[in-house]
Structures are given as C-alpha cells and as structure tokens.
Amino acid sequence: MKEKESVKDSDQGVSREPKRRRRAKGRERRVYPSWILAAGLIIGLFLLETIFRVFTTGNMITPGLFIGLVFTGSLALILYGLVGGLDKRVRSWIMGLLFGLIWIFYAGQMVYYEIFDTFTTTYSIRHGGQAAEFWRDGLSGMSRTALPIILMLIVAVLLTVLVKKSGPKEKFSKKMMLLFVIGGLILHMGGVGIVNIYDNGENSPHNLYHNVHYPRQSVDNLGFYTFMRLDIYRYITDWSPSFAGELPTYDEEEITAEDPPEKVSPSTGRSEEPTDEDVEYTAPVVEYNVLDIDFEQLIEEETREEIIEMHEYFRRRPPSQKNSYTGKYEGYNLIVLTAEGFSHLALHPEVTPTLYKMVHEGYHFVNFYTPIWGVSTLDGEYVANTGLIPKSGVWSFRESSRNEMPFVFGNQMSALGYRTNAYHNHYYRYYDRHLSHPNMGYDYKGIGNGLQITSAWPRSDLEMMEASIPEYIDDQPFHAYYMTVSGHLQYNFSGNAMALKNRGVVEDLPYSTAARAYLATQVELDRAMEFLLETLEEKGIGENTLIVLSSDHYPYGLEHDEIEELEGAAVDRNFELYRNALIMYAPGMEGKTFDAPASSLDIMPTVSNMMGLDFDSRLFMGQDLMAPRDPLVIFQNRSFITDKGRFNASTGEFFLKEGVEVTPDYRETVSNRISAKFHFSARILDNDYYSIIMDSLE
C-alpha cells in the first residue's frame, strides 16, 4: 500500500524532500559569474563615493566623479582578486570586515567635515587622540549627518551580502586571481593616464595628484578614496609638495601704495613728516626691512639643490619699505590674541561694546580676511604667529617645534629683555602646543600645567585673563600671547557653558537660537577684553600697550544660513565667507581706516614693523599693511583677492575690478607667485631654513 502511494506521489510530480533542503539547493544553483560580483563591488564602492560627495562638498560635475569611478574600480578588482584565493566563507568574512572599515572611514570623515568644514588627514589621525575630548561635537555632527551615514551603511551591508551570497563557492585559481589583480592594475594605470591628460593648473587633477596636497579640492577632482590613498602614501614617505612653475620675477613698478611714499630718516630708518626746511625735498630716502643676508654667498657655498632654490627665491623677493609706522610702538608692551571663532559678525555696540570699540577706534581694516586652512584652529594660529602658509597634511605648528623660529614675537621680544608669557584656556598639550609654544620663546601655561580656572566646556576667556594678568602686569616691558576658547562651537544653550552663561545678554535679539548662542560666546571674549583694558588703565600703562587680536577661522559652527542671518545679506562661499575683523589697538591712539585687501598672513610683518623689530620682510609670506604694496589675500584653494580683481580657483573665473586694466598674463603671474608662496613656506618648515639664515648672520 505504501509502495503504491509512493508511486502515485511520484507520478504526480510531488517530492517528499523537505522544502528547506530544496531551497538550499536552489540557492546553491544561483552562482553568478565572478565578473558580475566584481561589477557589483565597483558599483557599490562608487555609490559610497557619490553619497560622500553629495553630502560634503556637494560638487558632482567635476573630473573627480569619473576619476573616482576609475580608481575605486581598480580597488574593487584588486581586493576581489587578492581574497579570491581564499575559502568562500573566509572570503566573505574578510570582505565584510573591509566594507565595515571602509564605511567607518567614510562616515568618520563626513562627521569631521560637518564639524570643521575640512577633511582630516593621516597625520591628524595619527596625532589626534586628544580629539576624543570633543565627543559632544562628534555626537552633534553624527546627528546632522545621520541620513548619509545610514545610506552608506546600507550600501556596505548590501556589498557584504553580495559577497556572501554570490560568487563561486570554490577558491579562485591562481590564474583567475592574477587576472583580477592585473585588471585592477591596468585600470589604475588608466586612471593615472586620465589624470595626466589635464594641465598643471592650480587645482587640476594632475597638480593635485602629483604636486600639491589640498584635501577639499582633491576630493572634488580626484575622489575621496584617491585623496586618502595619496595622503597615506605621503604620510609614510614624508612627502613634500613640489613647485612646478618657474621662480617668480618681480617688477618694482608693480608695487603700489594707497598713500604716496613717506620720507624715511637715513639714520633711524623711520619715516618723518616734512618740515618747513624740506620744501625743496623731492627724492625721499627709502629703507627696507631686511637683514644683512648675503644670498649670493649662501648660494655659492651651498651644495643642496633644494636649499639653493630657496636662497634664489628669497633673494628675488622685493622687501617691504620702512614707513611712517616703523617703530611707532617700539618699547610698548605687546599683547597678541588668537580668538576662537571670532568674527566681524560678533561686533555689536550693545552686546560686545569693547570689541566694537577696539575695532572701530583702532586701525580698522575693512577688507580683512581669515582664510581657513587644513587644520582649522591650529593652522589659523600658525599663520597669525609666523606669517607663513601652513604645510598641508601636517600640524605645521607642531613640526615647527623642531626648528629655529627667530622671527616670532616670543623669541624677538625675549631677546629685547621682554617678559614673554603664553596662555590657553584648554588642555595645555592639545595640538602639542606644549612643544610649539615654548619653542616660540614663551613661558607657556594651559589647563593642566599651571593655569587654574573653573572647569567648563568651553572655559572662560574672562577667567583666563583674571588668572594670568597678575603674573606679568608688573614686570614691564612684557609680551603676552593668548589662544582663547570661549568662542568654540557647538552654538547652543544646552551644551555650551559660555553661551548659557551669557544667554541673558542676547535673549531678545531677533536671531535664531544658534546665532544668539554664538554671540553669547563672544560676550565672554568681550568681557575678557574689558577686564584687560581696565587693568591696563589701573596700572597706568594702557597708552603704552599695543593689543593685536585676530581669529583662527570664521565661525564654521554656524550653518551658512545662520551666517547670512548675522551678516544681514547673502554671503559668497568662496570669498566673503572668510571676511573677518582684525584688532590693532592701543588706548588713546588715533585710529585710521584701511581699505586695501588684507589677511591674517599679514599680521606678523605689520606688527614687527610697528614694534621696530629686526626682521627680513622677504622671509614672510605676508606683507606689511602699512608699507607700499600690491595687496594680496590668498586662500587655501589658491583663489585670491587683489586690488585689481578676484580669482576663483574652483571655477577658474577671474573677475576684474571695474575700471581697472591689467596685462594679459596678470592672473597667471599672481597664481604662480601664490604657488611659490605655498611651496617655499613648506620648505622653510621642512628644512629648518631660518637656522640656515641665522647661522649666516653670526
């Protein structure tokens, strides 16, 4: 009876085999060709690149879109070929782990970009363990980038499932492995060939791939994966950018002045006002801020081609003229501040009256800019304190701690018998300032090595002033340097102690919560400056003290629409986003307004001239703002502003100022000079160049 039933079931085409086993066999039969899986990997990695691009720079129609596809395709083929020789189960685990790590890396960079408006580098990751202190900012950044992070996670999971469910069960043959790896290498060489098709322009794929290191433009024009691959290679090999152009030449007639040249005293080097006895005076004696450097002899005695090139470059550069401001504040006490997130947006006659007064009653630079650099706060501090452009990809200030830095204020002033102190109201080792700042000639204190103030995040600038000023105020002449922190993001009233502390001052302002919170953080800086001025007045030394304050960067903790809200107008992202305020103020001084373009790169040579210091203006990348000059503001992406026009390096457009005429090669000439400034700034850092100069002067 059972036998009949079995036959009957067989005749009816019914299998007694369990359904689960039948489904497993079906899955085993669905084995896709290896090339289909490889294509899936290429598409998946390209999707990660595309999502990352959309939610960071937002620039889609760039060469990097296609170049990124080629190089990620190369990566997919090589990875698949290398793991193909493993058992399918092991292969699936390894590829799943790789996709997880790739997702973490993309997501981490996206959060970093959301917070700091730039991408981190291998160097910063290697040295940036202290960044864990900013976990609140990280959580905030993650919440704002949740959508793209989830989308990228979905892609990573799908890729893992694809590897696990598809592809041959057996190991690849050596021939098959070699085929995939060779295919990936050929695709990689094709990508390099595509890169080399482009010219050597400022941000061309060719220049970014071979000669320079600029993270944001590299992501745009090469793709994120290619940028990070190059960054890792450059970190391991201690790579430095190269200069592909010719050494710039300079025509003395190109240097113009807002005012006519001043009469300069041959004996003192200072400019003097003409007297009645000087009626027939027609040819002023002009002196320059230079040291007695014999570049010709240095070139003759040098054997290293790189150093010879540096000597030749600095020999060619025109020095700045001494002028009516030369030595005007010689012998004064000097207080210099780099203020976290400070901006002209924070200037308000009622909310920040002290800052407002100092800007408008001092030397008022109405076209001043604070460009952002690769390591936003530290690089902004480096520029203002050295007059050099940071080397991209490293912490330039940290690297400078191994070099001789004779022209920074701390070393200059201590050599003149000044007491020199520096303070930072955050952890004293952060960004390794405990290495860089003593090397600048300071007795340096921060949280953890002598500065005692109330624990909070961020900490109080006012309390830092109250704790530090008594240490030097009675020991004149003195020079004090401050890196503040009260203006730090995030700008809200729940996690920012300074915003909460000063909430009542901004509560009724007609702005969004973030905008009001930002202003509240700047109230703390304003109160710190109020306390400083009051103390100087009480000691009777206010009129003998010069105060210089600039920002490390614009307040990128605000969204762009919030910046426009405070500005009261649309803000251009390539130029005006970086417009800022500079304070040069001494109580009782006669103020003056300056219209010419200027930037934080110009602070060092300007103040060095005003303080009557011995320095060589050719060795700074900025300019003395008081001297006859060709105004130049340089941005990290090689855009620039001059008194003749603006060049947007991202679009390649040059906007000539109305009514101005320039030579046909003007834009290219300025760009070449800017490239040289980037290159030789990095070379100064790499070669401890100042020590070579100082040795020659002994």
NUGU-100065 format. One line per 10 residues: their letters; for each residue x, y, z of C-alpha. Coordinates in steps of 0.001 Angstrom, whole numbers, plus 524288, in hexadecimal, padded with zeros to 5 digits. Example, Ala and Ser with C-alpha at 12.3 -4.5 7.8 and 13.67 -1.06 7.14 Angstrom:
BEGIN
as) 8300C:7EE6C:81E78  83566:7FBDC:81BE4
This chain:
BEGIN
mkekesvkds) 80000:80000:80000  80AF2:80969:80365  81218:805D3:7F6F4  8064E:8098E:7EEDF  80506:81668:7F5DD  81336:81946:7F31E  81190:8166C:7E4CA  8054F:81E83:7E478  80C61:829DC:7EA9D  81740:8283E:7E0C9
dqgvsrepkr) 80DDB:8281F:7D584  807DB:834A5:7DA61  81570:83B1C:7DADD  81539:83D42:7E977  8223B:83C38:7F084  822A1:83786:7FE87  82FA4:83EB6:800A4  82E75:84963:80B15  82BED:856FB:805CB  8379B:85CC2:80D4D
rrrakgrerr) 840FB:8538B:80646  83AD1:856B2:7F91C  83C99:8654E:7FBB6  84AD7:86319:7FF80  84D4E:85BDF:7F2CC  846F8:86703:7EB70  85005:87099:7F1E8  85BAF:86842:7EE89  8579E:8683A:7E04E  856F7:87730:7E012
vypswilaag) 86594:8797F:7DE9F  86896:885B8:7D6D5  874B7:88745:7CE78  88030:88DB3:7D55B  87FE6:89972:7CC6A  87210:89C9F:7D0C0  87650:89CDF:7DEE5  88212:8A558:7DB72  87912:8AEB3:7D442  8706B:8AF3A:7E03D
liiglfllet) 87C08:8B2BA:7E8B3  87FFA:8BDA1:7DF63  8723C:8C320:7DF56  87138:8C21B:7EE25  87DFA:8C92A:7F0D6  87A5C:8D38D:7E6EA  86D54:8D562:7EDE7  874AF:8D7DA:7FAA0  87CEF:8E20D:7F398  870F6:8E87C:7EDB2
ifrvfttgnm) 86947:8E925:7FA6B  87540:8EEC2:80132  876FE:8F902:7F69D  868B6:8FD1E:7F6A4  86845:8FF3A:8054C  87592:905D8:806FF  87A9B:90EBF:7FC4F  86E3B:90D23:7F449  87608:90E5F:7E7B8  871BD:903B9:7DE3D
itpglfiglv) 87570:90871:7D0B9  8841D:90842:7D28C  88EFA:8FFB4:7CD00  88F2C:8F87F:7D9F2  88213:8F21E:7D700  887CE:8EA21:7CBD3  89595:8E90F:7D151  88FCA:8E413:7DE0D  88881:8D969:7D696  894FF:8D4EC:7CFEF
ftgslalily) 89D34:8D465:7DC50  892A5:8CE25:7E4C2  890B3:8C443:7D9E6  89F18:8C134:7DA7B  89E24:8BF58:7E933  8926B:8B634:7E7D0  8992C:8AD69:7DDDA  8A5E7:8AC80:7E56E  89F01:8A993:7F256  8965F:89F50:7EC1D
glvggldkrv) 8A1D4:898F4:7E54F  8AA13:89865:7F1BC  89F8F:8922A:7FA38  89AA5:88955:7EF65  8A4AD:87F00:7F2BA  89E64:87D0A:7FFFC  8935D:87421:803E8  88623:87A4D:800F9  8829A:87B36:80F61  88F78:881B9:812F6
rswimgllfg) 88E87:88A62:806F6  88114:88EF6:80B32  885B9:89239:818ED  89190:899C0:81439  889F5:8A18E:80A24  87F58:8A465:81420  88997:8A970:81D8F  88FAB:8B1DD:812E5  88288:8B7B7:80F3B  87FFE:8BAA6:81D83
liwifyagqm) 88D04:8C196:81EE0  88AC0:8C919:81235  87D6E:8CD6C:8172C  8832D:8D1CD:82436  88D82:8D9A2:81D0C  883BE:8E052:813F8  87A4B:8E2FE:81F24  88515:8E835:827EE  889F1:8F188:81D73  87C14:8F61F:81AEB
vyyeifdtft) 87A0C:8F967:8294A  88748:9003D:829E9  883E9:9084D:81DEC  876C0:90BEE:8239B  87D51:91140:82FDF  889D2:91765:82A93  8869C:91A5E:81C50  8929F:912E6:817C8  89786:904E1:816E7  8A0D6:8FEBA:8207C
ttysirhggq) 8ADA1:8F897:81C4B  8B5B3:8ECBA:8200F  8BED0:8F58F:827D4  8B382:8FB1D:82FC1  8ADE0:8ED9B:83227  8BB38:8E8E0:836AA  8BD28:8F451:84004  8AF1B:8F7A9:8431F  8ABBE:8EECB:84E84  8A843:8FADA:8566D
aaefwrdgls) 89CBE:8FD2E:84D51  894F0:8F3D5:855EE  8930F:8FF84:85EE0  889BA:90501:854C7  88075:8F972:8554E  874DC:9029B:856E4  8782B:9091B:849F7  87992:8FBA0:843FA  86C14:8F78B:84877  86667:90422:8432A
gmsrtalpii) 86D33:901E9:8362D  8682F:8F3EF:8358D  85A42:8F864:837E0  85B3A:90243:82CC4  860FD:8F842:82360  85848:8ECD8:82743  851E6:8EB9A:819D1  85E49:8EA02:811A9  8647E:8E168:81C10  858A4:8D853:81B9F
lmlivavllt) 858B1:8D853:80CB9  86712:8D4A2:80C81  864AA:8CA19:816BA  85A10:8C444:80E19  8639C:8C3E2:802AE  86E0F:8BD67:80B34  8644F:8B330:8100B  85F8E:8B057:80237  86D92:8AE8A:7FDBC  86FFB:8A50A:808EE
vlvkksgpke) 863C3:89D5B:80578  867A2:89D4E:7F722  874DC:89752:7FA40  86EE6:88D58:80371  863AE:8891A:7FAB7  86A41:889C4:7ED74  87699:885B8:7E6A1  87CB6:87844:7E4F5  87CCF:86F6B:7F0C7  88A54:86A32:7EDBC
kfskkmmllf) 896ED:871CD:7EEC5  89BA4:879AA:7E334  8A64E:87380:7DB4A  8B338:87ABB:7DB45  8B077:87E4C:7CD40  8A353:8844A:7D0F1  8A953:88BBD:7DC64  8B408:890FB:7D3AD  8AA07:894EE:7C985  8A279:89D61:7D330
vigglilhmg) 8AEAB:8A389:7D918  8B461:8A6A9:7CBB9  8A754:8AC24:7C789  8A73F:8B4E7:7D383  8B526:8B98A:7D0F7  8B1ED:8BC78:7C2C2  8A612:8C441:7C72C  8AEA9:8CB7B:7D102  8B886:8CEF8:7C675  8AD37:8D37E:7BE0C
gvgivniydn) 8A905:8DC7D:7C925  8B6BC:8E216:7CA1D  8B69E:8E3FE:7BB61  8A9CF:8EB7E:7BC53  8AF7C:8F3F3:7C72E  8BB5D:8F70D:7BECE  8B2D9:8FBE4:7B3A4  8AFA7:90810:7BB7D  8B859:91404:7BBF3  8BFF1:91867:7C7D7
gensphnlyh) 8B626:922A1:7CC78  8B443:9262F:7DAC4  8AA24:91BBE:7DDD2  8AB01:9131F:7D1E1  8AAAF:9045D:7D420  8B8B8:903BA:7CF3E  8BDCE:90DCC:7D8F3  8B621:9081A:7E44C  8BAB6:8FA52:7E13A  8C91F:8FD4E:7DF4F
nvhyprqsvd) 8CD10:90A62:7E51B  8C457:90FDE:7EFDC  8BC56:90B78:7FB82  8AF3C:911FC:7FCF8  8A4B9:90911:802E9  8982D:90FB0:7FE9B  89C1B:911DC:7F087  8A1DF:9042A:7F00C  894D1:8FE6A:7F41E  88E26:9068E:7E9A0
nlgfytfmrl) 8977C:9039A:7DE7E  89D16:8F645:7E20A  892FE:8F002:7EADF  89398:8ED44:7F961  899C7:8DFC9:7F834  8A4C1:8E51A:7EFB0  8A71A:8F088:7F8D1  8A869:8E789:80497  8B10B:8DDE2:7FD29  8BA35:8E8EE:7F97E
diyryitdws) 8B9A7:8EE8E:80736  8BD87:8E19F:80D74  8C89C:8DFE7:803B6  8CD5E:8EDCC:805F2  8CD03:8EC21:814A4  8D4E9:8DF7F:81420  8DF0D:8E4F8:80AB4  8DFF0:8F27A:81118  8DC3C:8F870:80400  8DCB6:9071D:801B5
psfagelpty) 8D5C7:90EEB:7F710  8DD8D:912BD:7EB1F  8DDC8:91F77:7E3A4  8DAE6:91D3F:7D552  8DBED:92B58:7D0C3  8E745:93477:7CE8A  8ECB2:93CCE:7D97B  8E4E0:94976:7D987  8EACA:9562D:7D4E8  8E6E3:9635A:7DA5F
deeeitaedp) 8E615:970C3:7D455  8E82B:97BA7:7DE36  8DE62:9840A:7D6E4  8D3AD:97A35:7D9FA  8D435:97DA3:7E86A  8CA88:98884:7EAD3  8C62C:98FEF:7F6D7  8B94B:99533:7FB92  8C0CD:9A145:80011  8CCFD:9A732:7F9E9
pekvspstgr) 8DA2D:9A280:7FF1F  8DE20:9A803:80C28  8EAC5:9AF49:80EF3  8F3AF:9A5E0:8164E  8FE93:9AA1C:81F5E  90B96:9A491:81AA5  9108B:9A3B0:8288A  90522:99CED:82F21  8FE60:99694:823B1  8F1AA:99CFD:8283D
seeptdedve) 8E8E4:9A54C:81FDE  8E801:9B395:82377  8DE6C:9BE54:82073  8E42E:9C926:817BE  8E79A:9D5F1:81EC9  8E849:9E3CF:819A5  8F696:9E161:816B3  8F2F8:9D64E:80D9A  8EB84:9DE7D:80385  8F4DA:9DA9C:7F8B2
ytapvveynv) 8F4CC:9CC68:7FCD9  8F1A9:9C3FA:7F106  8F868:9B6DF:7F250  8F561:9B009:7FF27  8FF74:9A6BE:8048E  8F953:99949:804EB  8FDD7:98E58:80DE5  8F8E1:9808C:80E97  8F61A:97681:8190B  90130:96D37:815D1
ldidfeqlie) 90C67:96680:81CA6  91A3A:9662F:8178A  91890:95914:810A6  9226F:95624:805F8  91A44:94D19:7FD91  92487:94CCD:7F2DA  92E8A:9475E:7FC45  924C6:93DCA:801F6  921D8:938C0:7F44C  9303B:93787:7F11E
eetreeiiem) 9331C:92FB0:7FD71  92716:926EC:7FCF7  9271E:9196A:7F69B  918E8:91587:7F8BF  910A8:9193A:7ECF9  90479:91AED:7F52B  90AFB:924E6:7FE1D  9112E:92BE5:7F28F  903A5:92D64:7ECAC  8FEBC:9331D:7F97D
heyfrrrpps) 909F0:93CD6:7FA30  9072A:940F3:7EC3F  8F8AB:9429D:7EEE5  8FA5E:94B10:7FAFC  90533:952E3:7F483  8FBAD:956B6:7E9B5  8F066:95AAD:7F278  8EE6E:96963:7F448  8EF99:96DCD:80286  8E5DE:976FF:808D8
qknsytgkye) 8E919:98551:80AAD  8EA92:98B67:817E9  8E005:99592:819BD  8D995:99EFE:82324  8D536:99394:82BC3  8E2D7:98DBD:82CF0  8E64C:98D2F:83B61  8DA39:994F3:83F1F  8D7AD:98B80:84A62  8E5D0:9884D:84D74
gynlivltae) 8E75C:98597:85C00  8D8B2:98377:85DE2  8D347:977C1:864FD  8CD4A:96E64:85B17  8C15E:965BF:85D28  8BD9C:95CB2:851F2  8B186:95419:85188  8AC7B:949AE:8485A  89DFC:94959:84BA1  89653:93CE6:84963
gfshlalhpe) 88B81:93F1C:83F62  88C3B:94DF7:84052  8860D:9553B:834FC  88131:9627C:830D1  873DA:95C0A:8320C  8758B:95CEA:840CD  8779A:96BA3:84100  86BF0:97257:84732  86C38:97F88:84E39  86387:97A92:8594C
vtptlykmvh) 866A4:96C03:859DF  87574:96C9A:8581B  8787E:97B04:85A7A  886F0:97946:85DB4  88A09:97179:85171  881E9:97B02:84985  88985:98694:84EFA  896CF:98046:84CD7  893CC:97D18:83EA1  88E37:98A50:83B0F
egyhfvnfyt) 89713:99310:8433B  8A3AC:98C02:83FF2  8A96B:988C6:832AB  89D4F:98463:82B7B  89F7C:97B0F:82013  8928F:97A62:818E8  896F5:9702D:80EEC  89DB0:9669B:81804  89CAC:957DA:81620  89FAB:94BDE:81E4C
piwgvstldg) 8A087:9407B:814B8  89E89:932DD:81A0F  8A989:928F4:818A9  8AAEE:91A4A:819CC  8ABA2:919A8:828B0  8A201:9248A:82B23  8A541:929DD:838B5  8B39E:9262A:83991  8B6B4:92A7A:82BA9  8AF8A:93753:82DBF
eyvantglip) 8B7C3:9397D:839E1  8C41B:935C3:83264  8C17A:93F9D:8278A  8BF1A:94AE6:830E3  8CB3F:947C7:838ED  8D513:944AD:82E33  8D0E6:94BD1:821DA  8D24F:93EE3:81AA6  8C8AF:9362C:81372  8C6A4:92914:81A59
ksgvwsfres) 8CB79:91CC2:813D6  8BF87:914C5:81041  8BE1E:9074E:8162B  8C5B8:909C8:822D1  8C4D0:911F6:82F16  8CE0B:91CBA:82AE7  8CEE6:922A2:8387F  8D2BB:9158B:83E4A  8DCC9:9135A:833A4  8E26F:920F6:83601
srnempfvfg) 8E5D2:91D0F:843FD  8F1D0:91625:83E7E  8F657:9223E:83737  8FC91:92F29:83A78  8F1FB:939A8:83A62  8F934:94693:83C16  8EEEA:94FC2:8366F  8E2FD:94C34:83EA6  8DF30:95622:848E9  8E2DD:94DFA:854C1
nqmsalgyrt) 8F0EA:94BEF:8508B  8F241:959B8:84B20  8ED1D:96045:85761  8F459:957B0:86116  90103:95B1F:85A09  8FDAF:96964:85CEE  8FBFE:966B8:86B72  8ED23:96550:86B6A  8E62E:95BD7:87452  8DF16:9525C:86B49
nayhnhyyry) 8D370:94A44:86FB9  8C979:94236:86821  8BC68:93C99:86C97  8B1B6:933AF:86785  8A550:930D8:86F2B  8A47F:922DA:86A62  8ACDE:916DB:86CBC  8BAF2:91B70:86B96  8BF78:90FE7:86348  8B491:9112C:8595B
ydrhlshpnm) 8BA54:911B4:84B91  8C777:91015:8528F  8C819:91E70:855F0  8D0C8:91A86:86152  8DB1A:9183A:856B9  8D8A6:9236E:84D4B  8D60C:92EB6:85683  8E214:92D89:85F42  8E9DD:92CA3:8529F  8E437:939F6:84F24
gydykgigng) 8EA7D:93F8E:85B45  8DF1F:93F10:864D2  8DD22:93ABC:872B4  8D104:93330:86EB7  8C595:92F4D:87762  8B8C1:92898:874B7  8AF4C:91FD9:87BD5  8B796:91568:88243  8C483:91C91:88395  8C1D0:92888:88BC2
lqitsawprs) 8B5A4:92FB2:886F9  8AB18:92E19:8914C  89D3E:931D2:88D2F  88F9F:92C1C:88EE7  88D1F:91F5D:887C9  88318:92121:87CE7  8818E:91F19:86E52  885B2:927ED:8689C  88D4B:92ECE:87353  88CB7:93D42:87628
dlemmeasip) 8957E:9471D:86F41  89267:950CA:87A12  89732:9476A:88497  8A391:944F6:87CBB  8A643:95396:87C97  8A374:954E2:88B0F  8ACAE:949A0:88E4E  8B7C3:94D1C:88500  8B921:95BEF:884D6  8BE90:95CE7:892C9
eyiddqpfha) 8C9E5:95419:88EA0  8CFEC:95E2C:88577  8C912:96B4A:886D9  8D328:970EC:8904D  8DEE8:96BE9:888D7  8E088:97570:87D93  8E317:97514:87279  8DB15:968E0:87009  8D56E:96146:864B9  8C9E6:95828:8671A
yymtvsghlq) 8C3A9:94EE1:85D5F  8B631:948A4:85EC3  8AEFE:93DF3:85782  8A0E3:93F0F:85C22  89659:934A3:85C33  88991:93AE0:860F6  884DF:93CB8:852F5  88577:92E30:84FD4  87A13:926F1:849A3  86FE9:92109:84B83
ynfsgnamal) 86766:92D19:84BC4  85BE7:929E0:8548C  8572D:92C92:86253  85762:91E81:86708  86560:919CB:864FC  86D10:9267E:86409  8703D:92BFB:8717C  87402:93983:86C77  867BA:93AE6:86456  85F84:936FC:8700E
knrgvvedlp) 86701:94036:8790B  86464:94BF5:8704D  856F7:9481E:86B58  8504C:953AD:871A8  85855:95D4B:869A4  85375:957CE:85CA2  84618:9529E:86075  83E53:95D79:859D6  84633:95E47:84D42  83E63:95B30:840E4
ystaarayla) 846B6:94F7B:83CE5  845E2:940C5:83CB6  84A1D:938EF:84896  85755:93555:842AD  85A38:94357:83EAB  856E0:94888:84C2E  85EE6:93DD2:852AC  86A98:94161:84A41  86989:94FA7:84E37  86872:94B69:85C6E
tqveldrame) 87591:94451:85B81  87BC2:950B5:8562A  87650:9585E:861AB  87FF8:950CA:86A17  88B37:95530:8615F  88609:9631A:86218  88601:962A9:870F1  893D4:95D4F:870CF  89847:968D0:86896  890D0:97241:8714E
flletleekg) 897ED:96CD2:87D28  8A4F2:96DD9:87600  8A2D9:97C24:8726E  89E4C:97F88:8801E  8AA4D:9791B:88615  8B379:98029:87CC3  8ACF9:98D0C:8804C  8ADF1:98A59:88EE5  8BC77:98799:88D5A  8BE2C:993F0:88544
igentlivls) 8C3FB:98C9E:879B1  8B87A:98C2C:87050  8BE30:99652:86723  8CAF1:98ED4:866EA  8C512:981B9:86301  8C196:97D07:8554B  8B6F6:972B0:85434  8B5AE:96A49:84805  8AA49:960CF:846AA  8A68D:9582D:83B36
sdhypygleh) 89E9A:94BEA:8393A  8A2FA:93E12:83691  897DB:93C30:82CDD  88A20:940AF:829C7  87F48:93AE5:83275  87D32:92E83:82A94  8752C:928F7:835B6  869FA:930F8:82FFE  86250:92C5D:8243E  863CD:934D0:81831
deieelegaa) 8561E:93A71:81965  85925:93E26:8277D  8656A:94543:8230E  85D47:94C8F:818F3  85372:94F7F:823A5  85DD4:95665:82BC6  863C1:95CDA:81FC5  85677:961D7:81B6A  859C3:95E83:80D55  85D96:95357:80471
vdrnfelyrn) 86B60:94E59:806FE  873C5:9493C:7FBEA  879AF:93C01:7FF8F  886C4:93DAB:7F8AF  88A9D:94B47:7FD54  88192:9528E:806A0  87F7A:946D3:80F6D  88D50:9495C:81451  88C08:95804:81657  88F32:95B75:82460
alimyapgme) 893DF:96610:82D94  8A18C:9694B:83252  8A45C:9710A:83EAD  8B07C:97986:83FCD  8ADD5:98264:84B3E  8B4BE:98A67:85593  8ACB4:99289:85F19  8AD0E:9A0CD:85B32  8B21C:99E1A:84D7D  8AD8F:9A58C:84189
gktfdapass) 8A626:99BB4:8395A  8A676:99A3D:82AB1  89ECD:99273:82089  8A5A4:98A27:8164D  89E44:985CF:80A35  8A838:97D47:8032C  8A677:96E6B:803B8  8ADC7:96809:80EFD  8AE36:95B06:81620  8B367:95461:82258
ldimptvsnm) 8BFBA:95103:81AAF  8C33D:95F80:81B73  8C2C0:960D5:82A42  8D0C5:95CC1:82D25  8D7E1:965E1:823B9  8CEBA:9712A:82711  8D041:97056:835D3  8DECF:96D43:834CB  8E083:979FC:82D55  8D821:981AA:836E3
mgldfdsrlf) 8DFD4:97C53:84278  8ECAC:97FEF:83BF9  8F1B7:971E5:83BF5  8FD1F:96D1A:833E5  8F7D8:96404:8297A  8F8D2:96138:81B02  8EBD6:96396:8144B  8EFC7:95AB8:8090C  8EEFD:94EEE:8121C  8E07F:950E4:81530
mgqdlmaprd) 8D5A8:94D09:80BCA  8CD1C:9584A:8102D  8CF5B:966DD:80E95  8D0B7:972D9:81735  8C34D:978FD:815FE  8C8C4:9868B:81888  8D2F8:98611:80DBF  8D15A:98868:7FF20  8CCFE:97B3F:7F9E6  8C536:97363:7F04D
plvifqnrsf) 8B9E2:96EB3:7F8FD  8B7F9:96005:7F886  8AEDE:956F8:80004  8B1AA:9487C:7FDF9  8A7FB:93D89:80069  8AB13:92F38:80262  8A579:92B20:7F540  8AE5D:93536:7EE93  8A380:93EF3:7EC52  8A7CE:94CE8:7EEB4
itdkgrfnas) 8A38C:95AFF:7F062  8ABC6:9669A:7EC2E  8A8CA:974EE:7EA46  8A68C:971B5:7DBF5  89D49:96639:7DC9C  899A9:958E2:7E1D9  89D12:94B56:7DD0B  89483:93FB6:7E085  89D73:933EE:7DF3D  89216:92A6E:7E095
tgefflkegv) 88B69:92F90:7D455  8973D:93552:7CD61  8907A:94291:7CC42  897B3:94F7A:7CDCF  88F52:95B3F:7D10E  8961B:967EE:7CD80  892DC:973CF:7D5B2  88B06:97DE4:7CE2A  89354:98875:7C7F0  8A018:980E8:7C9DE
evtpdyretv) 8A906:97C1E:7BF1A  8B2FC:97144:7C089  8BC95:96A56:7B7AC  8B7B9:95E0A:7B0B1  8C007:9554F:7B96C  8BC82:95C29:7C634  8B43A:95122:7CBC9  8BE4D:946B7:7C849  8C94B:94EF1:7CDFB  8C252:950A3:7DB01
snrisakfhf) 8BEBE:9422F:7DB74  8CCDC:93E55:7D903  8D14C:94701:7E434  8C719:940FA:7ED0E  8CB78:93332:7E97F  8D956:9372E:7ECDA  8D4E0:93C71:7FA16  8CE47:92F7B:7FD52  8DA1D:927C8:7F8E9  8E4AC:92F92:7FFC4
sarildndyy) 8DCC7:930F2:80C4F  8DCCA:9221F:80D0F  8EB48:921D6:809D2  8EE51:92B39:81500  8E7B9:92189:81E13  8EDDC:9155F:81818  8FBD1:91A84:817BB  8FC89:922C6:82422  90009:92DA5:81AAF  9005C:9389D:8249D
siimdsle) 90B97:931E7:82BBC  91364:9324B:81F0C  910C1:940D8:81DCC  9140B:943C2:82BFE  920AA:93BF6:82B3D  924D4:94446:81FA6  922D5:950AF:827A3  92B88:94CA6:832E9
